[in-house]
Each structure stands twice: as structure tokens, then as C-alpha cells.
Amino acid sequence: MSRQIVAMGGFPGAPVLDYALSLTGRNIPRLLWIGTAGREDPEQTLSIYSALRGRAEVSHLEFFPWPPADTRRLVLDQEI
């Protein structure tokens, strides 16, 4: 399996997001949101879930409190 890393700052605009979603080849890929720039703001996290509803199966990684439970498995189970 070939893997690519696509790193984006903030919430990307539609063209970049569409491109990242298309890389998986799936209709509804598994996407991991890491909201560190927003200090894991709950409203921002909810907005991501809402914005991607029907386009991706969203999970999010929390760093507070540290360490997150089973981070490795959570990250490796995602497609984006």
C-alpha cells in the first residue's frame, strides 16, 4: 500500500480538502482531525465534524490530558 502525507494548516479551503479526500479513492474516507492550533477548541472540533458530515468519517485526537489513549492505533486506522 502506498501512503502519502498531506499536512495542512487551519481548516483548508474546498479545493485542497477535496484533493486530500480524493487521494484515498474512497467515497467516505476515515479522517483524523488534530486541532492543536485551536487548542482543541470544542466549537472548532464540532465545526469540523459538521463540515465533513457525509464526506468523511471524522475522528479527532486530543492531546490534553497527555498522553492520549492508544494514539498509534488511532492514527494508523485513518486514511487522512
Residue, then its C-alpha position, 0 to 999 in steps of 0.5 A: m500500500s502506498r501512503q502519502i502525507v498531506a499536512m495542512g494548516g487551519f481548516p483548508g479551503a474546498p479545493v485542497l480538502d477535496y484533493a486530500l479526500s480524493l487521494t484515498g479513492r474512497n467515497i467516505p474516507r476515515l479522517l483524523w482531525i488534530g486541532t492543536a492550533g485551536r487548542e482543541d477548541p470544542e466549537q472548532t472540533l464540532s465545526i469540523y465534524s459538521a463540515l465533513r458530515g457525509r464526506a468523511e468519517v471524522s475522528h479527532l485526537e486530543f492531546f490534553p490530558w497527555p498522553p492520549a489513549d492508544t494514539r498509534r492505533l488511532v492514527l494508523d486506522q485513518e486514511i487522512 
